[in-house]
């Protein structure tokens, strides 16, 4: 028995005048009821959290897909700029050689 059960046992014997046979049974019954209630509430919270996390996970996945699309667009824009700058630079060099 834990210290809480011992305190409950003593309280039941002294305050409620239960016999030494009934007090432990009553203490065990109270302990079992409390454990069942706690496990029931915990399972309810687990299911609630699970649905919330699944919803959050789907939202995060959608945002990641959006970011991937934006990243691909940014890459293609950068490649376009690099190619155009290379062409402009090449034309400038050709223009300098043609001037001579």
PDB file as gemmi writes it, atoms N, CA and C in Angstrom:
CRYST1    1.000    1.000    1.000  90.00  90.00  90.00 P 1                      
ATOM      1  N   UNK A   1       0.842  -1.193   0.000  1.00  0.00           N  
ATOM      2  CA  UNK A   1       0.000   0.000   0.000  1.00  0.00           C  
ATOM      3  C   UNK A   1       0.876   1.242   0.000  1.00  0.00           C  
ATOM      4  N   UNK A   2       0.425   2.218  -0.758  1.00  0.00           N  
ATOM      5  CA  UNK A   2       1.165   3.473  -0.774  1.00  0.00           C  
ATOM      6  C   UNK A   2       0.781   4.306   0.450  1.00  0.00           C  
ATOM      7  N   UNK A   3       1.512   5.372   0.636  1.00  0.00           N  
ATOM      8  CA  UNK A   3       1.249   6.215   1.823  1.00  0.00           C  
ATOM      9  C   UNK A   3      -0.140   6.856   1.740  1.00  0.00           C  
ATOM     10  N   UNK A   4      -0.584   7.152   0.535  1.00  0.00           N  
ATOM     11  CA  UNK A   4      -1.926   7.739   0.389  1.00  0.00           C  
ATOM     12  C   UNK A   4      -2.982   6.714   0.781  1.00  0.00           C  
ATOM     13  N   UNK A   5      -2.774   5.467   0.355  1.00  0.00           N  
ATOM     14  CA  UNK A   5      -3.730   4.428   0.722  1.00  0.00           C  
ATOM     15  C   UNK A   5      -3.736   4.182   2.227  1.00  0.00           C  
ATOM     16  N   UNK A   6      -2.563   4.251   2.845  1.00  0.00           N  
ATOM     17  CA  UNK A   6      -2.487   4.068   4.295  1.00  0.00           C  
ATOM     18  C   UNK A   6      -3.219   5.199   5.002  1.00  0.00           C  
ATOM     19  N   UNK A   7      -3.021   6.424   4.535  1.00  0.00           N  
ATOM     20  CA  UNK A   7      -3.724   7.567   5.145  1.00  0.00           C  
ATOM     21  C   UNK A   7      -5.232   7.436   4.958  1.00  0.00           C  
ATOM     22  N   UNK A   8      -5.640   7.004   3.771  1.00  0.00           N  
ATOM     23  CA  UNK A   8      -7.065   6.809   3.516  1.00  0.00           C  
ATOM     24  C   UNK A   8      -7.623   5.695   4.403  1.00  0.00           C  
ATOM     25  N   UNK A   9      -6.861   4.635   4.548  1.00  0.00           N  
ATOM     26  CA  UNK A   9      -7.252   3.515   5.415  1.00  0.00           C  
ATOM     27  C   UNK A   9      -7.444   4.005   6.849  1.00  0.00           C  
ATOM     28  N   UNK A  10      -6.489   4.764   7.351  1.00  0.00           N  
ATOM     29  CA  UNK A  10      -6.595   5.283   8.720  1.00  0.00           C  
ATOM     30  C   UNK A  10      -7.794   6.213   8.856  1.00  0.00           C  
ATOM     31  N   UNK A  11      -8.015   7.051   7.864  1.00  0.00           N  
ATOM     32  CA  UNK A  11      -9.149   7.973   7.899  1.00  0.00           C  
ATOM     33  C   UNK A  11     -10.466   7.203   7.914  1.00  0.00           C  
ATOM     34  N   UNK A  12     -10.556   6.191   7.086  1.00  0.00           N  
ATOM     35  CA  UNK A  12     -11.793   5.407   7.050  1.00  0.00           C  
ATOM     36  C   UNK A  12     -12.034   4.670   8.369  1.00  0.00           C  
ATOM     37  N   UNK A  13     -10.975   4.160   8.977  1.00  0.00           N  
ATOM     38  CA  UNK A  13     -11.132   3.453  10.251  1.00  0.00           C  
ATOM     39  C   UNK A  13     -11.537   4.410  11.360  1.00  0.00           C  
ATOM     40  N   UNK A  14     -10.845   5.558  11.424  1.00  0.00           N  
ATOM     41  CA  UNK A  14     -11.099   6.482  12.541  1.00  0.00           C  
ATOM     42  C   UNK A  14     -12.386   7.275  12.361  1.00  0.00           C  
ATOM     43  N   UNK A  15     -12.513   7.957  11.219  1.00  0.00           N  
ATOM     44  CA  UNK A  15     -13.617   8.894  11.040  1.00  0.00           C  
ATOM     45  C   UNK A  15     -14.940   8.201  10.707  1.00  0.00           C  
ATOM     46  N   UNK A  16     -14.874   7.139   9.909  1.00  0.00           N  
ATOM     47  CA  UNK A  16     -16.107   6.480   9.491  1.00  0.00           C  
ATOM     48  C   UNK A  16     -16.382   5.186  10.258  1.00  0.00           C  
ATOM     49  N   UNK A  17     -15.514   4.890  11.204  1.00  0.00           N  
ATOM     50  CA  UNK A  17     -15.675   3.724  12.089  1.00  0.00           C  
ATOM     51  C   UNK A  17     -15.866   2.416  11.319  1.00  0.00           C  
ATOM     52  N   UNK A  18     -15.059   2.241  10.271  1.00  0.00           N  
ATOM     53  CA  UNK A  18     -15.105   0.980   9.530  1.00  0.00           C  
ATOM     54  C   UNK A  18     -14.204  -0.031  10.215  1.00  0.00           C  
ATOM     55  N   UNK A  19     -14.549  -1.283  10.066  1.00  0.00           N  
ATOM     56  CA  UNK A  19     -13.747  -2.341  10.688  1.00  0.00           C  
ATOM     57  C   UNK A  19     -12.448  -2.533   9.900  1.00  0.00           C  
ATOM     58  N   UNK A  20     -11.521  -3.308  10.500  1.00  0.00           N  
ATOM     59  CA  UNK A  20     -10.235  -3.562   9.854  1.00  0.00           C  
ATOM     60  C   UNK A  20     -10.386  -4.383   8.580  1.00  0.00           C  
ATOM     61  N   UNK A  21     -11.488  -5.095   8.432  1.00  0.00           N  
ATOM     62  CA  UNK A  21     -11.723  -5.882   7.217  1.00  0.00           C  
ATOM     63  C   UNK A  21     -12.319  -5.029   6.104  1.00  0.00           C  
ATOM     64  N   UNK A  22     -13.188  -4.094   6.455  1.00  0.00           N  
ATOM     65  CA  UNK A  22     -13.885  -3.286   5.446  1.00  0.00           C  
ATOM     66  C   UNK A  22     -13.046  -2.102   4.962  1.00  0.00           C  
ATOM     67  N   UNK A  23     -12.232  -1.538   5.820  1.00  0.00           N  
ATOM     68  CA  UNK A  23     -11.445  -0.355   5.453  1.00  0.00           C  
ATOM     69  C   UNK A  23     -10.476  -0.644   4.309  1.00  0.00           C  
ATOM     70  N   UNK A  24      -9.723  -1.762   4.311  1.00  0.00           N  
ATOM     71  CA  UNK A  24      -8.831  -2.017   3.172  1.00  0.00           C  
ATOM     72  C   UNK A  24      -9.595  -2.261   1.871  1.00  0.00           C  
ATOM     73  N   UNK A  25     -10.725  -2.947   1.968  1.00  0.00           N  
ATOM     74  CA  UNK A  25     -11.530  -3.186   0.769  1.00  0.00           C  
ATOM     75  C   UNK A  25     -12.050  -1.881   0.184  1.00  0.00           C  
ATOM     76  N   UNK A  26     -12.528  -1.021   1.063  1.00  0.00           N  
ATOM     77  CA  UNK A  26     -13.039   0.273   0.616  1.00  0.00           C  
ATOM     78  C   UNK A  26     -11.912   1.122   0.019  1.00  0.00           C  
ATOM     79  N   UNK A  27     -10.746   1.066   0.650  1.00  0.00           N  
ATOM     80  CA  UNK A  27      -9.587   1.803   0.144  1.00  0.00           C  
ATOM     81  C   UNK A  27      -9.192   1.313  -1.248  1.00  0.00           C  
ATOM     82  N   UNK A  28      -9.152   0.007  -1.430  1.00  0.00           N  
ATOM     83  CA  UNK A  28      -8.807  -0.567  -2.732  1.00  0.00           C  
ATOM     84  C   UNK A  28      -9.844  -0.203  -3.786  1.00  0.00           C  
ATOM     85  N   UNK A  29     -11.108  -0.212  -3.396  1.00  0.00           N  
ATOM     86  CA  UNK A  29     -12.178   0.150  -4.332  1.00  0.00           C  
ATOM     87  C   UNK A  29     -12.026   1.599  -4.787  1.00  0.00           C  
ATOM     88  N   UNK A  30     -11.768   2.484  -3.860  1.00  0.00           N  
ATOM     89  CA  UNK A  30     -11.575   3.900  -4.197  1.00  0.00           C  
ATOM     90  C   UNK A  30     -10.366   4.059  -5.117  1.00  0.00           C  
ATOM     91  N   UNK A  31      -9.285   3.350  -4.818  1.00  0.00           N  
ATOM     92  CA  UNK A  31      -8.077   3.428  -5.633  1.00  0.00           C  
ATOM     93  C   UNK A  31      -8.345   2.943  -7.052  1.00  0.00           C  
ATOM     94  N   UNK A  32      -9.075   1.842  -7.201  1.00  0.00           N  
ATOM     95  CA  UNK A  32      -9.387   1.312  -8.522  1.00  0.00           C  
ATOM     96  C   UNK A  32     -10.270   2.264  -9.313  1.00  0.00           C  
ATOM     97  N   UNK A  33     -11.251   2.844  -8.647  1.00  0.00           N  
ATOM     98  CA  UNK A  33     -12.148   3.791  -9.325  1.00  0.00           C  
ATOM     99  C   UNK A  33     -11.365   5.003  -9.820  1.00  0.00           C  
ATOM    100  N   UNK A  34     -10.487   5.510  -8.985  1.00  0.00           N  
ATOM    101  CA  UNK A  34      -9.685   6.670  -9.376  1.00  0.00           C  
ATOM    102  C   UNK A  34      -8.776   6.318 -10.556  1.00  0.00           C  
ATOM    103  N   UNK A  35      -8.148   5.148 -10.513  1.00  0.00           N  
ATOM    104  CA  UNK A  35      -7.274   4.722 -11.612  1.00  0.00           C  
ATOM    105  C   UNK A  35      -8.052   4.581 -12.914  1.00  0.00           C  
ATOM    106  N   UNK A  36      -9.255   4.002 -12.838  1.00  0.00           N  
ATOM    107  CA  UNK A  36     -10.087   3.846 -14.032  1.00  0.00           C  
ATOM    108  C   UNK A  36     -10.486   5.196 -14.606  1.00  0.00           C  
ATOM    109  N   UNK A  37     -10.859   6.112 -13.734  1.00  0.00           N  
ATOM    110  CA  UNK A  37     -11.252   7.450 -14.190  1.00  0.00           C  
ATOM    111  C   UNK A  37     -10.073   8.173 -14.851  1.00  0.00           C  
ATOM    112  N   UNK A  38      -8.912   8.060 -14.237  1.00  0.00           N  
ATOM    113  CA  UNK A  38      -7.727   8.711 -14.792  1.00  0.00           C  
ATOM    114  C   UNK A  38      -7.377   8.112 -16.146  1.00  0.00           C  
ATOM    115  N   UNK A  39      -7.426   6.776 -16.259  1.00  0.00           N  
ATOM    116  CA  UNK A  39      -7.098   6.148 -17.540  1.00  0.00           C  
ATOM    117  C   UNK A  39      -8.140   6.487 -18.596  1.00  0.00           C  
ATOM    118  N   UNK A  40      -9.399   6.590 -18.216  1.00  0.00           N  
ATOM    119  CA  UNK A  40     -10.452   6.972 -19.154  1.00  0.00           C  
ATOM    120  C   UNK A  40     -10.233   8.388 -19.666  1.00  0.00           C  
ATOM    121  N   UNK A  41      -9.966   9.309 -18.759  1.00  0.00           N  
ATOM    122  CA  UNK A  41      -9.709  10.690 -19.166  1.00  0.00           C  
ATOM    123  C   UNK A  41      -8.448  10.793 -20.011  1.00  0.00           C  
ATOM    124  N   UNK A  42      -7.428  10.028 -19.650  1.00  0.00           N  
ATOM    125  CA  UNK A  42      -6.192  10.053 -20.423  1.00  0.00           C  
ATOM    126  C   UNK A  42      -6.434   9.552 -21.838  1.00  0.00           C  
ATOM    127  N   UNK A  43      -7.229   8.501 -21.989  1.00  0.00           N  
ATOM    128  CA  UNK A  43      -7.510   7.991 -23.335  1.00  0.00           C  
ATOM    129  C   UNK A  43      -8.342   8.987 -24.127  1.00  0.00           C  
ATOM    130  N   UNK A  44      -9.247   9.703 -23.463  1.00  0.00           N  
ATOM    131  CA  UNK A  44     -10.027  10.731 -24.166  1.00  0.00           C  
ATOM    132  C   UNK A  44      -9.123  11.852 -24.650  1.00  0.00           C  
ATOM    133  N   UNK A  45      -8.181  12.267 -23.806  1.00  0.00           N  
ATOM    134  CA  UNK A  45      -7.258  13.317 -24.210  1.00  0.00           C  
ATOM    135  C   UNK A  45      -6.331  12.842 -25.316  1.00  0.00           C  
ATOM    136  N   UNK A  46      -5.925  11.566 -25.256  1.00  0.00           N  
ATOM    137  CA  UNK A  46      -5.062  11.029 -26.304  1.00  0.00           C  
ATOM    138  C   UNK A  46      -5.768  11.069 -27.646  1.00  0.00           C  
ATOM    139  N   UNK A  47      -7.031  10.685 -27.685  1.00  0.00           N  
ATOM    140  CA  UNK A  47      -7.761  10.701 -28.955  1.00  0.00           C  
ATOM    141  C   UNK A  47      -7.962  12.136 -29.431  1.00  0.00           C  
ATOM    142  N   UNK A  48      -8.204  13.042 -28.508  1.00  0.00           N  
ATOM    143  CA  UNK A  48      -8.361  14.449 -28.871  1.00  0.00           C  
ATOM    144  C   UNK A  48      -7.059  15.005 -29.429  1.00  0.00           C  
ATOM    145  N   UNK A  49      -5.943  14.722 -28.761  1.00  0.00           N  
ATOM    146  CA  UNK A  49      -4.644  15.189 -29.226  1.00  0.00           C  
ATOM    147  C   UNK A  49      -4.266  14.541 -30.547  1.00  0.00           C  
ATOM    148  N   UNK A  50      -4.620  13.279 -30.702  1.00  0.00           N  
ATOM    149  CA  UNK A  50      -4.287  12.577 -31.938  1.00  0.00           C  
ATOM    150  C   UNK A  50      -4.967  13.237 -33.127  1.00  0.00           C  
ATOM    151  N   UNK A  51      -6.236  13.557 -32.996  1.00  0.00           N  
ATOM    152  CA  UNK A  51      -6.941  14.218 -34.104  1.00  0.00           C  
ATOM    153  C   UNK A  51      -6.366  15.603 -34.364  1.00  0.00           C  
ATOM    154  N   UNK A  52      -6.010  16.326 -33.306  1.00  0.00           N  
ATOM    155  CA  UNK A  52      -5.409  17.645 -33.486  1.00  0.00           C  
ATOM    156  C   UNK A  52      -4.063  17.551 -34.188  1.00  0.00           C  
ATOM    157  N   UNK A  53      -3.252  16.572 -33.801  1.00  0.00           N  
ATOM    158  CA  UNK A  53      -1.938  16.411 -34.426  1.00  0.00           C  
ATOM    159  C   UNK A  53      -2.059  15.973 -35.879  1.00  0.00           C  
ATOM    160  N   UNK A  54      -3.045  15.137 -36.186  1.00  0.00           N  
ATOM    161  CA  UNK A  54      -3.246  14.731 -37.575  1.00  0.00           C  
ATOM    162  C   UNK A  54      -3.645  15.926 -38.433  1.00  0.00           C  
ATOM    163  N   UNK A  55      -4.514  16.765 -37.899  1.00  0.00           N  
ATOM    164  CA  UNK A  55      -4.926  17.971 -38.620  1.00  0.00           C  
ATOM    165  C   UNK A  55      -3.742  18.914 -38.811  1.00  0.00           C  
ATOM    166  N   UNK A  56      -2.960  19.088 -37.782  1.00  0.00           N  
ATOM    167  CA  UNK A  56      -1.781  19.941 -37.859  1.00  0.00           C  
ATOM    168  C   UNK A  56      -0.769  19.378 -38.846  1.00  0.00           C  
ATOM    169  N   UNK A  57      -0.607  18.069 -38.843  1.00  0.00           N  
ATOM    170  CA  UNK A  57       0.329  17.419 -39.757  1.00  0.00           C  
ATOM    171  C   UNK A  57      -0.085  17.648 -41.207  1.00  0.00           C  
ATOM    172  N   UNK A  58      -1.379  17.545 -41.490  1.00  0.00           N  
ATOM    173  CA  UNK A  58      -1.835  17.771 -42.865  1.00  0.00           C  
ATOM    174  C   UNK A  58      -1.614  19.224 -43.285  1.00  0.00           C  
ATOM    175  N   UNK A  59      -1.818  20.155 -42.370  1.00  0.00           N  
ATOM    176  CA  UNK A  59      -1.583  21.565 -42.685  1.00  0.00           C  
ATOM    177  C   UNK A  59      -0.099  21.826 -42.952  1.00  0.00           C  
ATOM    178  N   UNK A  60       0.755  21.209 -42.152  1.00  0.00           N  
ATOM    179  CA  UNK A  60       2.201  21.387 -42.334  1.00  0.00           C  
ATOM    180  C   UNK A  60       2.635  20.810 -43.677  1.00  0.00           C  
ATOM    181  N   UNK A  61       2.103  19.649 -44.038  1.00  0.00           N  
ATOM    182  CA  UNK A  61       2.446  19.040 -45.325  1.00  0.00           C  
ATOM    183  C   UNK A  61       2.023  19.928 -46.487  1.00  0.00           C  
ATOM    184  N   UNK A  62       0.843  20.546 -46.396  1.00  0.00           N  
ATOM    185  CA  UNK A  62       0.388  21.451 -47.451  1.00  0.00           C  
ATOM    186  C   UNK A  62       1.333  22.645 -47.579  1.00  0.00           C  
ATOM    187  N   UNK A  63       1.745  23.191 -46.441  1.00  0.00           N  
ATOM    188  CA  UNK A  63       2.659  24.338 -46.477  1.00  0.00           C  
ATOM    189  C   UNK A  63       4.021  23.947 -47.039  1.00  0.00           C  
ATOM    190  N   UNK A  64       4.485  22.754 -46.728  1.00  0.00           N  
ATOM    191  CA  UNK A  64       5.765  22.288 -47.260  1.00  0.00           C  
ATOM    192  C   UNK A  64       5.673  22.144 -48.770  1.00  0.00           C  
ATOM    193  N   UNK A  65       4.548  21.626 -49.259  1.00  0.00           N  
ATOM    194  CA  UNK A  65       4.377  21.512 -50.708  1.00  0.00           C  
ATOM    195  C   UNK A  65       4.361  22.878 -51.377  1.00  0.00           C  
ATOM    196  N   UNK A  66       3.711  23.840 -50.744  1.00  0.00           N  
ATOM    197  CA  UNK A  66       3.707  25.203 -51.289  1.00  0.00           C  
ATOM    198  C   UNK A  66       5.115  25.776 -51.327  1.00  0.00           C  
ATOM    199  N   UNK A  67       5.876  25.531 -50.266  1.00  0.00           N  
ATOM    200  CA  UNK A  67       7.245  26.044 -50.214  1.00  0.00           C  
ATOM    201  C   UNK A  67       8.127  25.366 -51.258  1.00  0.00           C  
ATOM    202  N   UNK A  68       7.903  24.069 -51.510  1.00  0.00           N  
ATOM    203  CA  UNK A  68       8.663  23.368 -52.545  1.00  0.00           C  
ATOM    204  C   UNK A  68       8.407  23.976 -53.918  1.00  0.00           C  
ATOM    205  N   UNK A  69       7.143  24.302 -54.188  1.00  0.00           N  
ATOM    206  CA  UNK A  69       6.791  24.920 -55.472  1.00  0.00           C  
ATOM    207  C   UNK A  69       7.465  26.285 -55.599  1.00  0.00           C  
ATOM    208  N   UNK A  70       7.422  27.067 -54.530  1.00  0.00           N  
ATOM    209  CA  UNK A  70       8.061  28.385 -54.563  1.00  0.00           C  
ATOM    210  C   UNK A  70       9.569  28.257 -54.739  1.00  0.00           C  
ATOM    211  N   UNK A  71      10.170  27.251 -54.114  1.00  0.00           N  
ATOM    212  CA  UNK A  71      11.604  27.031 -54.244  1.00  0.00           C  
ATOM    213  C   UNK A  71      11.964  26.661 -55.674  1.00  0.00           C  
ATOM    214  N   UNK A  72      11.166  25.837 -56.305  1.00  0.00           N  
ATOM    215  CA  UNK A  72      11.413  25.469 -57.701  1.00  0.00           C  
ATOM    216  C   UNK A  72      11.283  26.686 -58.605  1.00  0.00           C  
ATOM    217  N   UNK A  73      10.306  27.530 -58.336  1.00  0.00           N  
ATOM    218  CA  UNK A  73      10.136  28.749 -59.138  1.00  0.00           C  
ATOM    219  C   UNK A  73      11.339  29.670 -58.950  1.00  0.00           C  
ATOM    220  N   UNK A  74      11.815  29.773 -57.729  1.00  0.00           N  
ATOM    221  CA  UNK A  74      12.968  30.621 -57.448  1.00  0.00           C  
ATOM    222  C   UNK A  74      14.204  30.095 -58.155  1.00  0.00           C  
ATOM    223  N   UNK A  75      14.383  28.786 -58.157  1.00  0.00           N  
ATOM    224  CA  UNK A  75      15.524  28.196 -58.857  1.00  0.00           C  
ATOM    225  C   UNK A  75      15.467  28.505 -60.342  1.00  0.00           C  
ATOM    226  N   UNK A  76      14.306  28.337 -60.936  1.00  0.00           N  
ATOM    227  CA  UNK A  76      14.192  28.609 -62.376  1.00  0.00           C  
ATOM    228  C   UNK A  76      14.419  30.088 -62.669  1.00  0.00           C  
ATOM    229  N   UNK A  77      13.943  30.979 -61.811  1.00  0.00           N  
ATOM    230  CA  UNK A  77      14.184  32.414 -62.002  1.00  0.00           C  
ATOM    231  C   UNK A  77      15.676  32.730 -61.907  1.00  0.00           C  
ATOM    232  N   UNK A  78      16.368  32.135 -60.952  1.00  0.00           N  
ATOM    233  CA  UNK A  78      17.804  32.360 -60.813  1.00  0.00           C  
ATOM    234  C   UNK A  78      18.568  31.871 -62.044  1.00  0.00           C  
ATOM    235  N   UNK A  79      18.184  30.709 -62.539  1.00  0.00           N  
ATOM    236  CA  UNK A  79      18.842  30.194 -63.750  1.00  0.00           C  
ATOM    237  C   UNK A  79      18.623  31.142 -64.921  1.00  0.00           C  
ATOM    238  N   UNK A  80      17.425  31.672 -65.074  1.00  0.00           N  
ATOM    239  CA  UNK A  80      17.139  32.631 -66.156  1.00  0.00           C  
ATOM    240  C   UNK A  80      18.024  33.873 -66.020  1.00  0.00           C  
ATOM    241  N   UNK A  81      18.156  34.382 -64.797  1.00  0.00           N  
ATOM    242  CA  UNK A  81      18.982  35.575 -64.585  1.00  0.00           C  
ATOM    243  C   UNK A  81      20.457  35.292 -64.893  1.00  0.00           C  
ATOM    244  N   UNK A  82      20.953  34.142 -64.439  1.00  0.00           N  
ATOM    245  CA  UNK A  82      22.356  33.802 -64.700  1.00  0.00           C  
ATOM    246  C   UNK A  82      22.621  33.668 -66.196  1.00  0.00           C  
ATOM    247  N   UNK A  83      21.722  33.021 -66.911  1.00  0.00           N  
ATOM    248  CA  UNK A  83      21.900  32.856 -68.364  1.00  0.00           C  
ATOM    249  C   UNK A  83      21.848  34.212 -69.056  1.00  0.00           C  
ATOM    250  N   UNK A  84      20.891  35.050 -68.677  1.00  0.00           N  
ATOM    251  CA  UNK A  84      20.790  36.366 -69.324  1.00  0.00           C  
ATOM    252  C   UNK A  84      22.011  37.232 -68.993  1.00  0.00           C  
ATOM    253  N   UNK A  85      22.506  37.166 -67.762  1.00  0.00           N  
ATOM    254  CA  UNK A  85      23.712  37.933 -67.423  1.00  0.00           C  
ATOM    255  C   UNK A  85      24.927  37.414 -68.188  1.00  0.00           C  
ATOM    256  N   UNK A  86      25.015  36.100 -68.373  1.00  0.00           N  
ATOM    257  CA  UNK A  86      26.115  35.534 -69.142  1.00  0.00           C  
ATOM    258  C   UNK A  86      26.052  35.994 -70.590  1.00  0.00           C  
ATOM    259  N   UNK A  87      24.857  36.001 -71.163  1.00  0.00           N  
ATOM    260  CA  UNK A  87      24.699  36.454 -72.556  1.00  0.00           C  
ATOM    261  C   UNK A  87      25.072  37.925 -72.671  1.00  0.00           C  
ATOM    262  N   UNK A  88      24.618  38.755 -71.738  1.00  0.00           N  
ATOM    263  CA  UNK A  88      24.943  40.186 -71.767  1.00  0.00           C  
ATOM    264  C   UNK A  88      26.449  40.389 -71.628  1.00  0.00           C  
ATOM    265  N   UNK A  89      27.083  39.678 -70.710  1.00  0.00           N  
ATOM    266  CA  UNK A  89      28.528  39.787 -70.520  1.00  0.00           C  
ATOM    267  C   UNK A  89      29.279  39.344 -71.772  1.00  0.00           C  
ATOM    268  N   UNK A  90      28.825  38.263 -72.383  1.00  0.00           N  
ATOM    269  CA  UNK A  90      29.464  37.784 -73.616  1.00  0.00           C  
ATOM    270  C   UNK A  90      29.325  38.819 -74.724  1.00  0.00           C  
ATOM    271  N   UNK A  91      28.145  39.441 -74.831  1.00  0.00           N  
ATOM    272  CA  UNK A  91      27.940  40.481 -75.851  1.00  0.00           C  
ATOM    273  C   UNK A  91      28.820  41.697 -75.578  1.00  0.00           C  
ATOM    274  N   UNK A  92      29.008  42.033 -74.314  1.00  0.00           N  
ATOM    275  CA  UNK A  92      29.869  43.167 -73.971  1.00  0.00           C  
ATOM    276  C   UNK A  92      31.323  42.868 -74.354  1.00  0.00           C  
ATOM    277  N   UNK A  93      31.786  41.672 -74.088  1.00  0.00           N  
ATOM    278  CA  UNK A  93      33.166  41.299 -74.429  1.00  0.00           C  
ATOM    279  C   UNK A  93      33.340  41.282 -75.948  1.00  0.00           C  
ATOM    280  N   UNK A  94      32.354  40.705 -76.646  1.00  0.00           N  
ATOM    281  CA  UNK A  94      32.423  40.700 -78.119  1.00  0.00           C  
ATOM    282  C   UNK A  94      32.416  42.133 -78.661  1.00  0.00           C  
ATOM    283  N   UNK A  95      31.621  42.988 -78.030  1.00  0.00           N  
ATOM    284  CA  UNK A  95      31.566  44.387 -78.474  1.00  0.00           C  
ATOM    285  C   UNK A  95      32.895  45.096 -78.255  1.00  0.00           C  
ATOM    286  N   UNK A  96      33.594  44.793 -77.154  1.00  0.00           N  
ATOM    287  CA  UNK A  96      34.900  45.395 -76.916  1.00  0.00           C  
ATOM    288  C   UNK A  96      35.931  44.932 -77.960  1.00  0.00           C  
ATOM    289  N   UNK A  97      35.903  43.649 -78.330  1.00  0.00           N  
ATOM    290  CA  UNK A  97      36.828  43.153 -79.332  1.00  0.00           C  
ATOM    291  C   UNK A  97      36.473  43.689 -80.719  1.00  0.00           C  
ATOM    292  N   UNK A  98      35.210  43.872 -80.997  1.00  0.00           N  
ATOM    293  CA  UNK A  98      34.794  44.361 -82.320  1.00  0.00           C  
ATOM    294  C   UNK A  98      35.131  45.845 -82.473  1.00  0.00           C  
ATOM    295  N   UNK A  99      35.223  46.574 -81.399  1.00  0.00           N  
ATOM    296  CA  UNK A  99      35.505  48.017 -81.423  1.00  0.00           C  
ATOM    297  C   UNK A  99      36.943  48.252 -81.886  1.00  0.00           C  
ATOM    298  N   UNK A 100      37.865  47.360 -81.592  1.00  0.00           N  
ATOM    299  CA  UNK A 100      39.266  47.544 -81.941  1.00  0.00           C  
ATOM    300  C   UNK A 100      39.503  47.374 -83.369  1.00  0.00           C  
TER     301      UNK A 100                                                      
END                                                                             
